[in-house]
Amino acid sequence: MEGRIRRDRHDVDAWRVLLAEAADHTPAQFRPVFEAAVSAMPLSAPLWMRWVEAELRACEAEQVEAIFELCLLRCPQLPLWQLFLNFIKGVKLVGLDAASARSQLLPALELTLEAVGADPVAGPLWQVRT
């Protein structure tokens, strides 16, 4: 796969295989592969999402936050924003009292609103589940 990628940086199928293999390794091993992939295809929401999911499986919440800082405004696609809000609600708010949770959730919702606005397609983002 690496040979195919050297010949064509945008070979999505080759990247998909390489990333699937890399995601089974440690973060130190898979991060360079994901970094190279997002360098080649920075507007690929599925690619960013795979990276986030790999970091979540490795319990690397800080790294997930760093990835969201890189991708959300660069690649403003609804599935990424949904994953971001799910991360905030499912990881960042766990174990917090109501006031602390609200102070964490409100900025995330405001950022999402600024990015996607009232786009009718964004309806699922605004279905707040507790």
C-alpha positions, 0 to 999 in steps of 0.5 A, spaced: 500 500 500 505 504 501 508 504 494 501 505 491 501 511 496 507 514 494 505 513 486 498 517 488 498 521 495 490 521 493 489 513 493 483 513 497 483 505 497 490 504 499 490 509 505 483 506 507 487 499 508 494 502 511 490 506 516 486 500 518 492 496 519 495 502 523 489 503 527 491 496 530 498 498 533 500 503 538 498 511 538 506 512 537 505 507 531 499 509 528 499 517 529 505 518 523 500 514 518 494 518 520 498 525 520 501 523 513 494 521 510 490 528 513 496 531 510 494 528 503 487 529 504 485 534 509 478 535 507 476 528 508 471 527 514 471 520 514 479 520 515 479 525 521 473 521 524 478 514 523 483 518 527 479 520 532 476 513 533 483 510 533 485 515 539 479 514 543 480 506 543 487 508 545 484 512 551 487 518 549 482 524 550 487 529 550 490 527 543 482 527 541 481 534 543 488 536 539 485 533 533 478 536 533 482 543 534 485 541 527 480 538 523 473 542 525 474 548 522 478 546 516 473 540 515 467 543 517 462 537 515 456 535 520 459 528 521 465 531 524 461 535 529 456 530 531 463 526 533 465 532 537 459 533 541 458 525 542 466 526 545 464 532 549 458 528 552 461 521 552 468 523 555 469 530 557 462 531 561 463 524 565 463 524 572 462 532 572 457 535 577 451 539 573 454 546 573 461 543 571 458 539 565 454 545 563 460 550 563 464 544 558 458 543 554 456 550 553 462 552 549 462 546 545 455 547 543 456 555 541 462 553 537 458 548 533 452 553 532 457 558 529 460 553 524 453 549 522 448 554 524 441 553 523 442 548 517 436 543 516 441 538 515 444 539 522 438 537 525 440 531 529 446 535 532 441 539 536 437 533 539 440 533 546 440 527 549 442 526 556 
